[in-house]
Structures are given as C-alpha cells and as structure tokens.
Amino acid sequence: MGIPRFMHKWMTQDLVYWRMTGNDGEGGFEFAAPVELKCRYEKKTEQVLTANGEEKVSRARLFTSTELQEGGYVYIGTLDDSNIPSDESPEKTEGAARILASDVIPNWNGITEIYIAYANMGSYNR
C-alpha cells in the first residue's frame, strides 16, 4: 500500500475550497464558485515558505487529492453549513482561512497524487 492509497483512506473530513481566479480591479481578489472536497485536516504549527519566498507560520495542514492553490480559501465543513453565505466572498466567511502555501507528495512512480495546503485555520468548524 503506497502513501497515496493510505492517505485516501484517511481523507474523511469535508472541505470547502474557493480557488482564487484573479484580481477584482479594486485591490481585492475574485474567486471561483466553492467546491466540496474530502481532506485530512491536522492542527500543526509550522513555518512554511510561500511561492514568493516569504516565511509564514501555518497552524493547519490539509491533505487532499486535488491541488489547492496558494491564495485560495478553505473551510472545514460543507456548503450546507450556515456559515457559508451563497453570495459572499470567502474572505467574509466566518471560519474560512487563506491558503498560505501548498506542496505535493508524488507516489513512487512519480505521479502526483497527494496535495498539502497550509493555512491558519483556528479550529475545526464541525
């Protein structure tokens, strides 16, 4: 059993993800519609490097089978949760956190299968 197959068994938590699509022209950001994914959420404080080479402190890491891009937002829960307003930016969603950095774990054949996102999630929302 390789790392990816093992991790997929443990991805039992619900995650909402908003992918950042660009700038809104007014100093903010635009996001794609939120999607639900399965993940493994772990509270872990560690220093991470952003794509720009900045050092940031992350308080959580999320393992998924889908790439989560830096700058996007994540929320532990589902789209049905009352905290997620349908017409609001993820930046205004209580409990959502910005992805500070991301990484990938390839399997033994070099095929990328497990993605890790680092964020400052305060607590598990559900």
N, C-alpha and C positions, 0 to 999 in steps of 0.2 A: 504494500500500500504506500504510494508516494505521498509527498507533502500535500499536493493539491487535493487528492481524493480524501485524505484525512481531514483537511480543513473544511471541505464542503459539508461533511457530516456535522460539523460544529457551527455552521452558519445558520443559526436558528432564530436570530433576532431580526425584527423588522426595522428597516431603514428607509427614510425618505431622502431623496437626493435631488438637488437643483443644480444643474450644470450651468456654469457661467458662460454666456454666449457673446458677451462684448460690453462695450461702454454704452450708456444711455445718452451721451452727448451733454449731460448736465452734471458731470462729476461722479455719477453713480454707475451701477452695473445693470445689465439685463441678464435674465436667467431663462432657461428652457422650462417647460412645464415640469413639475415634480414627478418623479417616478418612484415606485416602491421596489426595494431590493431586499435580499436576505444578506445578513452580515454576522460577523462575530465582533462584538464590542468589548473592549477591555479598557479599564481605567489604568493608565500607566503614564507617569510623568517622565518625560524625556526631552532632550534637546534635539531639534531637527533642523535641517537646512532647507530653506525654500529654494525654488528654481532660480531666484535671483542671488543665492548665496548668503542670505540673511539667516542668522541663528534665531530660532524661536523656541519657546517652551510649549510642548504639546502635553495635554492632560489625558488624552484618549487616543486609542488607535482602533481602526475599523478594518477588518479583513473582509474582502468581497471577491466575487468572481467577475465583477465589472469595474473598469477603471474609473476612479473618482478623481476629477481634475482639481488641482490647486486653484483656489478662488471660488469653487463651488460651495454649496452649503449642504449640511446633513442634519438629520433629526432622527433620533431613535424613537420609532413608533410607526404608525401607518397614516395614510392620507385621511382616514376617517376620524383621527384624533381631533378633538375640538380646538387644539392649539394652532391648527393649520388653517388660516383663512384662505379661501379659494382665490381671492383676487389680490393678495398681498405679496410683497417681495419676501423672500426667505430671511432677509435682513431684519424684518419686523416680526418674524415668527418666534414666539417665546420657546426657548429650548433648542433652537437651531444654532448650529455653530459653523463657522467658516473653516474650510479645509486649508490648513497651513502648508502641508507638503504631502507628497504621495510617493510610493515606492512600489516595486513589483518583485515577486518571488517566482522565478521560472522553474518549471519542472526539470527533471534530469535530461530530457531530450531538447531542452532549450525553448520549449513552447511556453509562453507566458500564460499563467493560469490564475494566480492569486495576487490581488492588489491590496495594498495597505494605504490607508489615508490617516493622516494625523490631524487632530482638531482639539479645540478647547471645550469639550463637552463638559458641562458642570456635573450632570448626573444622568442616570438612566431615567428616561421620561415615563416609562410604563412600569 
